[in-house]
């Protein structure tokens, strides 16, 4: 995931619902495992609690 961070449209992208997110595009394309992305989202959710 780290290699794609600079490819997001916005520099403060959280990789959730932002337009132009390279991470979400890579998940959809199968370049990043859906399980890995789900783990990332879970971590974010736990930080917000």
PDB file of N, H, CA, C and O in Angstrom:
ATOM      1  N   UNK A   1       0.818  -1.195   0.000  1.00  0.00           N
ATOM      2  CA  UNK A   1       0.000   0.000   0.000  1.00  0.00           C
ATOM      3  C   UNK A   1       0.860   1.256   0.000  1.00  0.00           C
ATOM      4  O   UNK A   1       0.532   2.246  -0.654  1.00  0.00           O
ATOM      5  N   UNK A   2       1.952   1.206   0.733  1.00  0.00           N
ATOM      6  H   UNK A   2       2.218   0.402   1.265  1.00  0.00           H
ATOM      7  CA  UNK A   2       2.798   2.397   0.879  1.00  0.00           C
ATOM      8  C   UNK A   2       3.276   2.939  -0.463  1.00  0.00           C
ATOM      9  O   UNK A   2       3.391   4.152  -0.638  1.00  0.00           O
ATOM     10  N   UNK A   3       3.554   2.045  -1.408  1.00  0.00           N
ATOM     11  H   UNK A   3       3.461   1.060  -1.266  1.00  0.00           H
ATOM     12  CA  UNK A   3       4.058   2.484  -2.713  1.00  0.00           C
ATOM     13  C   UNK A   3       3.043   3.291  -3.504  1.00  0.00           C
ATOM     14  O   UNK A   3       3.418   4.032  -4.414  1.00  0.00           O
ATOM     15  N   UNK A   4       1.771   3.162  -3.175  1.00  0.00           N
ATOM     16  H   UNK A   4       1.466   2.561  -2.437  1.00  0.00           H
ATOM     17  CA  UNK A   4       0.718   3.846  -3.927  1.00  0.00           C
ATOM     18  C   UNK A   4       0.235   5.137  -3.281  1.00  0.00           C
ATOM     19  O   UNK A   4      -0.536   5.876  -3.895  1.00  0.00           O
ATOM     20  N   UNK A   5       0.661   5.421  -2.081  1.00  0.00           N
ATOM     21  H   UNK A   5       1.287   4.821  -1.582  1.00  0.00           H
ATOM     22  CA  UNK A   5       0.148   6.589  -1.353  1.00  0.00           C
ATOM     23  C   UNK A   5       0.281   7.886  -2.132  1.00  0.00           C
ATOM     24  O   UNK A   5      -0.630   8.714  -2.114  1.00  0.00           O
ATOM     25  N   UNK A   6       1.399   8.075  -2.813  1.00  0.00           N
ATOM     26  H   UNK A   6       2.140   7.403  -2.828  1.00  0.00           H
ATOM     27  CA  UNK A   6       1.625   9.320  -3.547  1.00  0.00           C
ATOM     28  C   UNK A   6       0.752   9.428  -4.790  1.00  0.00           C
ATOM     29  O   UNK A   6       0.692  10.490  -5.411  1.00  0.00           O
ATOM     30  N   UNK A   7       0.073   8.341  -5.162  1.00  0.00           N
ATOM     31  H   UNK A   7       0.122   7.479  -4.658  1.00  0.00           H
ATOM     32  CA  UNK A   7      -0.763   8.359  -6.361  1.00  0.00           C
ATOM     33  C   UNK A   7      -2.207   8.768  -6.085  1.00  0.00           C
ATOM     34  O   UNK A   7      -2.992   8.917  -7.022  1.00  0.00           O
ATOM     35  N   UNK A   8      -2.566   8.951  -4.825  1.00  0.00           N
ATOM     36  H   UNK A   8      -1.928   8.830  -4.065  1.00  0.00           H
ATOM     37  CA  UNK A   8      -3.918   9.412  -4.499  1.00  0.00           C
ATOM     38  C   UNK A   8      -4.101  10.857  -4.944  1.00  0.00           C
ATOM     39  O   UNK A   8      -3.151  11.639  -4.968  1.00  0.00           O
ATOM     40  N   UNK A   9      -5.318  11.193  -5.290  1.00  0.00           N
ATOM     41  H   UNK A   9      -6.090  10.558  -5.270  1.00  0.00           H
ATOM     42  CA  UNK A   9      -5.613  12.544  -5.761  1.00  0.00           C
ATOM     43  C   UNK A   9      -5.355  13.594  -4.684  1.00  0.00           C
ATOM     44  O   UNK A   9      -4.874  14.687  -4.986  1.00  0.00           O
ATOM     45  N   UNK A  10      -5.670  13.271  -3.432  1.00  0.00           N
ATOM     46  H   UNK A  10      -6.060  12.384  -3.186  1.00  0.00           H
ATOM     47  CA  UNK A  10      -5.511  14.222  -2.340  1.00  0.00           C
ATOM     48  C   UNK A  10      -4.427  13.740  -1.387  1.00  0.00           C
ATOM     49  O   UNK A  10      -4.331  12.543  -1.114  1.00  0.00           O
ATOM     50  N   UNK A  11      -3.609  14.658  -0.878  1.00  0.00           N
ATOM     51  H   UNK A  11      -3.687  15.630  -1.100  1.00  0.00           H
ATOM     52  CA  UNK A  11      -2.514  14.260   0.004  1.00  0.00           C
ATOM     53  C   UNK A  11      -2.981  13.871   1.398  1.00  0.00           C
ATOM     54  O   UNK A  11      -2.202  13.306   2.166  1.00  0.00           O
ATOM     55  N   UNK A  12      -4.224  14.156   1.745  1.00  0.00           N
ATOM     56  H   UNK A  12      -4.857  14.616   1.122  1.00  0.00           H
ATOM     57  CA  UNK A  12      -4.757  13.761   3.052  1.00  0.00           C
ATOM     58  C   UNK A  12      -5.771  12.621   2.920  1.00  0.00           C
ATOM     59  O   UNK A  12      -6.642  12.462   3.775  1.00  0.00           O
ATOM     60  N   UNK A  13      -5.658  11.844   1.869  1.00  0.00           N
ATOM     61  H   UNK A  13      -4.951  11.974   1.175  1.00  0.00           H
ATOM     62  CA  UNK A  13      -6.575  10.748   1.593  1.00  0.00           C
ATOM     63  C   UNK A  13      -6.511   9.706   2.705  1.00  0.00           C
ATOM     64  O   UNK A  13      -5.432   9.270   3.108  1.00  0.00           O
ATOM     65  N   UNK A  14      -7.680   9.317   3.190  1.00  0.00           N
ATOM     66  H   UNK A  14      -8.557   9.671   2.864  1.00  0.00           H
ATOM     67  CA  UNK A  14      -7.764   8.276   4.221  1.00  0.00           C
ATOM     68  C   UNK A  14      -8.040   6.912   3.584  1.00  0.00           C
ATOM     69  O   UNK A  14      -8.073   5.896   4.279  1.00  0.00           O
ATOM     70  N   UNK A  15      -8.235   6.889   2.280  1.00  0.00           N
ATOM     71  H   UNK A  15      -8.208   7.714   1.716  1.00  0.00           H
ATOM     72  CA  UNK A  15      -8.424   5.656   1.509  1.00  0.00           C
ATOM     73  C   UNK A  15      -9.739   4.967   1.851  1.00  0.00           C
ATOM     74  O   UNK A  15      -9.821   3.741   1.910  1.00  0.00           O
ATOM     75  N   UNK A  16     -10.757   5.775   2.074  1.00  0.00           N
ATOM     76  H   UNK A  16     -10.691   6.772   2.026  1.00  0.00           H
ATOM     77  CA  UNK A  16     -12.069   5.226   2.395  1.00  0.00           C
ATOM     78  C   UNK A  16     -13.056   5.506   1.263  1.00  0.00           C
ATOM     79  O   UNK A  16     -13.445   4.591   0.538  1.00  0.00           O
ATOM     80  N   UNK A  17     -13.459   6.758   1.110  1.00  0.00           N
ATOM     81  H   UNK A  17     -13.143   7.501   1.699  1.00  0.00           H
ATOM     82  CA  UNK A  17     -14.461   7.111   0.088  1.00  0.00           C
ATOM     83  C   UNK A  17     -14.019   8.289  -0.770  1.00  0.00           C
ATOM     84  O   UNK A  17     -14.818   8.803  -1.553  1.00  0.00           O
ATOM     85  N   UNK A  18     -12.784   8.727  -0.649  1.00  0.00           N
ATOM     86  H   UNK A  18     -12.134   8.310  -0.013  1.00  0.00           H
ATOM     87  CA  UNK A  18     -12.318   9.898  -1.388  1.00  0.00           C
ATOM     88  C   UNK A  18     -12.180   9.574  -2.883  1.00  0.00           C
ATOM     89  O   UNK A  18     -11.786   8.469  -3.254  1.00  0.00           O
ATOM     90  N   UNK A  19     -12.512  10.554  -3.731  1.00  0.00           N
ATOM     91  H   UNK A  19     -12.833  11.452  -3.429  1.00  0.00           H
ATOM     92  CA  UNK A  19     -12.328  10.348  -5.174  1.00  0.00           C
ATOM     93  C   UNK A  19     -10.835  10.321  -5.515  1.00  0.00           C
ATOM     94  O   UNK A  19     -10.032  11.006  -4.881  1.00  0.00           O
ATOM     95  N   UNK A  20     -10.485   9.543  -6.499  1.00  0.00           N
ATOM     96  H   UNK A  20     -11.138   8.987  -7.014  1.00  0.00           H
ATOM     97  CA  UNK A  20      -9.102   9.502  -6.956  1.00  0.00           C
ATOM     98  C   UNK A  20      -8.165   8.751  -6.033  1.00  0.00           C
ATOM     99  O   UNK A  20      -6.955   8.975  -6.068  1.00  0.00           O
ATOM    100  N   UNK A  21      -8.697   7.866  -5.212  1.00  0.00           N
ATOM    101  H   UNK A  21      -9.680   7.684  -5.184  1.00  0.00           H
ATOM    102  CA  UNK A  21      -7.868   7.118  -4.264  1.00  0.00           C
ATOM    103  C   UNK A  21      -7.179   5.950  -4.974  1.00  0.00           C
ATOM    104  O   UNK A  21      -7.843   5.051  -5.491  1.00  0.00           O
ATOM    105  N   UNK A  22      -5.859   5.971  -4.995  1.00  0.00           N
ATOM    106  H   UNK A  22      -5.320   6.700  -4.576  1.00  0.00           H
ATOM    107  CA  UNK A  22      -5.092   4.914  -5.641  1.00  0.00           C
ATOM    108  C   UNK A  22      -5.179   3.597  -4.882  1.00  0.00           C
ATOM    109  O   UNK A  22      -5.102   2.527  -5.485  1.00  0.00           O
ATOM    110  N   UNK A  23      -5.339   3.666  -3.574  1.00  0.00           N
ATOM    111  H   UNK A  23      -5.402   4.535  -3.084  1.00  0.00           H
ATOM    112  CA  UNK A  23      -5.432   2.452  -2.759  1.00  0.00           C
ATOM    113  C   UNK A  23      -6.729   1.715  -3.083  1.00  0.00           C
ATOM    114  O   UNK A  23      -6.712   0.511  -3.336  1.00  0.00           O
ATOM    115  N   UNK A  24      -7.853   2.433  -3.076  1.00  0.00           N
ATOM    116  H   UNK A  24      -7.867   3.412  -2.870  1.00  0.00           H
ATOM    117  CA  UNK A  24      -9.137   1.810  -3.393  1.00  0.00           C
ATOM    118  C   UNK A  24      -9.120   1.237  -4.813  1.00  0.00           C
ATOM    119  O   UNK A  24      -9.641   0.147  -5.048  1.00  0.00           O
ATOM    120  N   UNK A  25      -8.528   1.962  -5.748  1.00  0.00           N
ATOM    121  H   UNK A  25      -8.105   2.847  -5.556  1.00  0.00           H
ATOM    122  CA  UNK A  25      -8.435   1.473  -7.125  1.00  0.00           C
ATOM    123  C   UNK A  25      -7.620   0.184  -7.185  1.00  0.00           C
ATOM    124  O   UNK A  25      -7.965  -0.734  -7.929  1.00  0.00           O
ATOM    125  N   UNK A  26      -6.544   0.111  -6.409  1.00  0.00           N
ATOM    126  H   UNK A  26      -6.264   0.857  -5.804  1.00  0.00           H
ATOM    127  CA  UNK A  26      -5.709  -1.088  -6.395  1.00  0.00           C
ATOM    128  C   UNK A  26      -6.448  -2.270  -5.773  1.00  0.00           C
ATOM    129  O   UNK A  26      -6.264  -3.408  -6.204  1.00  0.00           O
ATOM    130  N   UNK A  27      -7.274  -2.015  -4.773  1.00  0.00           N
ATOM    131  H   UNK A  27      -7.423  -1.090  -4.422  1.00  0.00           H
ATOM    132  CA  UNK A  27      -8.075  -3.086  -4.162  1.00  0.00           C
ATOM    133  C   UNK A  27      -9.065  -3.611  -5.201  1.00  0.00           C
ATOM    134  O   UNK A  27      -9.205  -4.822  -5.370  1.00  0.00           O
ATOM    135  N   UNK A  28      -9.742  -2.713  -5.887  1.00  0.00           N
ATOM    136  H   UNK A  28      -9.628  -1.729  -5.750  1.00  0.00           H
ATOM    137  CA  UNK A  28     -10.719  -3.101  -6.904  1.00  0.00           C
ATOM    138  C   UNK A  28     -10.046  -3.885  -8.033  1.00  0.00           C
ATOM    139  O   UNK A  28     -10.612  -4.852  -8.544  1.00  0.00           O
ATOM    140  N   UNK A  29      -8.839  -3.466  -8.419  1.00  0.00           N
ATOM    141  H   UNK A  29      -8.380  -2.680  -8.004  1.00  0.00           H
ATOM    142  CA  UNK A  29      -8.106  -4.135  -9.494  1.00  0.00           C
ATOM    143  C   UNK A  29      -7.495  -5.460  -9.052  1.00  0.00           C
ATOM    144  O   UNK A  29      -7.035  -6.244  -9.882  1.00  0.00           O
ATOM    145  N   UNK A  30      -7.491  -5.708  -7.747  1.00  0.00           N
ATOM    146  H   UNK A  30      -7.864  -5.071  -7.072  1.00  0.00           H
ATOM    147  CA  UNK A  30      -6.899  -6.940  -7.241  1.00  0.00           C
ATOM    148  C   UNK A  30      -5.412  -6.851  -6.969  1.00  0.00           C
ATOM    149  O   UNK A  30      -4.767  -7.861  -6.691  1.00  0.00           O
ATOM    150  N   UNK A  31      -4.861  -5.645  -7.047  1.00  0.00           N
ATOM    151  H   UNK A  31      -5.385  -4.823  -7.273  1.00  0.00           H
ATOM    152  CA  UNK A  31      -3.431  -5.449  -6.786  1.00  0.00           C
ATOM    153  C   UNK A  31      -3.119  -5.406  -5.293  1.00  0.00           C
ATOM    154  O   UNK A  31      -1.986  -5.667  -4.887  1.00  0.00           O
ATOM    155  N   UNK A  32      -4.104  -5.081  -4.486  1.00  0.00           N
ATOM    156  H   UNK A  32      -5.024  -4.869  -4.816  1.00  0.00           H
ATOM    157  CA  UNK A  32      -4.001  -5.129  -3.023  1.00  0.00           C
ATOM    158  C   UNK A  32      -5.090  -6.087  -2.558  1.00  0.00           C
ATOM    159  O   UNK A  32      -6.241  -5.977  -2.980  1.00  0.00           O
ATOM    160  N   UNK A  33      -4.731  -7.015  -1.697  1.00  0.00           N
ATOM    161  H   UNK A  33      -3.796  -7.105  -1.353  1.00  0.00           H
ATOM    162  CA  UNK A  33      -5.697  -7.994  -1.199  1.00  0.00           C
ATOM    163  C   UNK A  33      -6.809  -7.300  -0.420  1.00  0.00           C
ATOM    164  O   UNK A  33      -6.559  -6.413   0.396  1.00  0.00           O
ATOM    165  N   UNK A  34      -8.032  -7.721  -0.688  1.00  0.00           N
ATOM    166  H   UNK A  34      -8.235  -8.442  -1.351  1.00  0.00           H
ATOM    167  CA  UNK A  34      -9.190  -7.151  -0.002  1.00  0.00           C
ATOM    168  C   UNK A  34      -9.069  -7.343   1.506  1.00  0.00           C
ATOM    169  O   UNK A  34      -9.504  -6.488   2.278  1.00  0.00           O
ATOM    170  N   UNK A  35      -8.483  -8.458   1.928  1.00  0.00           N
ATOM    171  H   UNK A  35      -8.130  -9.153   1.301  1.00  0.00           H
ATOM    172  CA  UNK A  35      -8.306  -8.721   3.355  1.00  0.00           C
ATOM    173  C   UNK A  35      -7.340  -7.720   3.984  1.00  0.00           C
ATOM    174  O   UNK A  35      -7.539  -7.291   5.121  1.00  0.00           O
ATOM    175  N   UNK A  36      -6.316  -7.358   3.260  1.00  0.00           N
ATOM    176  H   UNK A  36      -6.154  -7.707   2.337  1.00  0.00           H
ATOM    177  CA  UNK A  36      -5.355  -6.376   3.777  1.00  0.00           C
ATOM    178  C   UNK A  36      -6.023  -5.012   3.924  1.00  0.00           C
ATOM    179  O   UNK A  36      -5.827  -4.323   4.925  1.00  0.00           O
ATOM    180  N   UNK A  37      -6.809  -4.628   2.927  1.00  0.00           N
ATOM    181  H   UNK A  37      -6.969  -5.188   2.114  1.00  0.00           H
ATOM    182  CA  UNK A  37      -7.524  -3.356   2.999  1.00  0.00           C
ATOM    183  C   UNK A  37      -8.531  -3.374   4.148  1.00  0.00           C
ATOM    184  O   UNK A  37      -8.662  -2.385   4.868  1.00  0.00           O
ATOM    185  N   UNK A  38      -9.239  -4.484   4.325  1.00  0.00           N
ATOM    186  H   UNK A  38      -9.132  -5.288   3.740  1.00  0.00           H
ATOM    187  CA  UNK A  38     -10.203  -4.602   5.422  1.00  0.00           C
ATOM    188  C   UNK A  38      -9.501  -4.456   6.766  1.00  0.00           C
ATOM    189  O   UNK A  38     -10.051  -3.857   7.691  1.00  0.00           O
ATOM    190  N   UNK A  39      -8.301  -4.994   6.880  1.00  0.00           N
ATOM    191  H   UNK A  39      -7.855  -5.480   6.128  1.00  0.00           H
ATOM    192  CA  UNK A  39      -7.524  -4.848   8.115  1.00  0.00           C
ATOM    193  C   UNK A  39      -7.187  -3.375   8.358  1.00  0.00           C
ATOM    194  O   UNK A  39      -7.267  -2.898   9.490  1.00  0.00           O
ATOM    195  N   UNK A  40      -6.817  -2.668   7.314  1.00  0.00           N
ATOM    196  H   UNK A  40      -6.752  -3.056   6.395  1.00  0.00           H
ATOM    197  CA  UNK A  40      -6.528  -1.239   7.418  1.00  0.00           C
ATOM    198  C   UNK A  40      -7.760  -0.477   7.918  1.00  0.00           C
ATOM    199  O   UNK A  40      -7.648   0.370   8.805  1.00  0.00           O
ATOM    200  N   UNK A  41      -8.925  -0.774   7.354  1.00  0.00           N
ATOM    201  H   UNK A  41      -9.016  -1.462   6.634  1.00  0.00           H
ATOM    202  CA  UNK A  41     -10.164  -0.099   7.757  1.00  0.00           C
ATOM    203  C   UNK A  41     -10.485  -0.415   9.216  1.00  0.00           C
ATOM    204  O   UNK A  41     -10.914   0.466   9.960  1.00  0.00           O
ATOM    205  N   UNK A  42     -10.284  -1.643   9.621  1.00  0.00           N
ATOM    206  H   UNK A  42      -9.935  -2.359   9.016  1.00  0.00           H
ATOM    207  CA  UNK A  42     -10.520  -2.034  11.015  1.00  0.00           C
ATOM    208  C   UNK A  42      -9.615  -1.254  11.959  1.00  0.00           C
ATOM    209  O   UNK A  42     -10.064  -0.803  13.013  1.00  0.00           O
ATOM    210  N   UNK A  43      -8.375  -1.092  11.603  1.00  0.00           N
ATOM    211  H   UNK A  43      -8.011  -1.458  10.747  1.00  0.00           H
ATOM    212  CA  UNK A  43      -7.437  -0.318  12.416  1.00  0.00           C
ATOM    213  C   UNK A  43      -7.905   1.121  12.532  1.00  0.00           C
ATOM    214  O   UNK A  43      -7.894   1.692  13.623  1.00  0.00           O
ATOM    215  N   UNK A  44      -8.317   1.714  11.416  1.00  0.00           N
ATOM    216  H   UNK A  44      -8.325   1.250  10.530  1.00  0.00           H
ATOM    217  CA  UNK A  44      -8.828   3.097  11.458  1.00  0.00           C
ATOM    218  C   UNK A  44     -10.037   3.207  12.355  1.00  0.00           C
ATOM    219  O   UNK A  44     -10.147   4.142  13.149  1.00  0.00           O
ATOM    220  N   UNK A  45     -10.957   2.245  12.234  1.00  0.00           N
ATOM    221  H   UNK A  45     -10.868   1.486  11.590  1.00  0.00           H
ATOM    222  CA  UNK A  45     -12.164   2.258  13.066  1.00  0.00           C
ATOM    223  C   UNK A  45     -11.806   2.180  14.537  1.00  0.00           C
ATOM    224  O   UNK A  45     -12.405   2.879  15.354  1.00  0.00           O
ATOM    225  N   UNK A  46     -10.837   1.341  14.892  1.00  0.00           N
ATOM    226  H   UNK A  46     -10.350   0.774  14.228  1.00  0.00           H
ATOM    227  CA  UNK A  46     -10.465   1.199  16.292  1.00  0.00           C
ATOM    228  C   UNK A  46      -9.795   2.470  16.830  1.00  0.00           C
ATOM    229  O   UNK A  46      -9.893   2.767  18.020  1.00  0.00           O
ATOM    230  N   UNK A  47      -9.132   3.202  15.973  1.00  0.00           N
ATOM    231  H   UNK A  47      -9.052   2.961  15.006  1.00  0.00           H
ATOM    232  CA  UNK A  47      -8.492   4.452  16.381  1.00  0.00           C
ATOM    233  C   UNK A  47      -9.533   5.542  16.641  1.00  0.00           C
ATOM    234  O   UNK A  47      -9.315   6.438  17.457  1.00  0.00           O
ATOM    235  N   UNK A  48     -10.660   5.457  15.944  1.00  0.00           N
ATOM    236  H   UNK A  48     -10.838   4.729  15.282  1.00  0.00           H
ATOM    237  CA  UNK A  48     -11.713   6.470  16.082  1.00  0.00           C
ATOM    238  C   UNK A  48     -12.609   6.229  17.273  1.00  0.00           C
ATOM    239  O   UNK A  48     -13.414   7.091  17.625  1.00  0.00           O
ATOM    240  N   UNK A  49     -12.487   5.081  17.896  1.00  0.00           N
ATOM    241  H   UNK A  49     -11.833   4.381  17.610  1.00  0.00           H
ATOM    242  CA  UNK A  49     -13.346   4.752  19.055  1.00  0.00           C
ATOM    243  C   UNK A  49     -12.803   5.292  20.337  1.00  0.00           C
ATOM    244  O   UNK A  49     -13.407   5.100  21.392  1.00  0.00           O
TER     245      UNK A  49
END
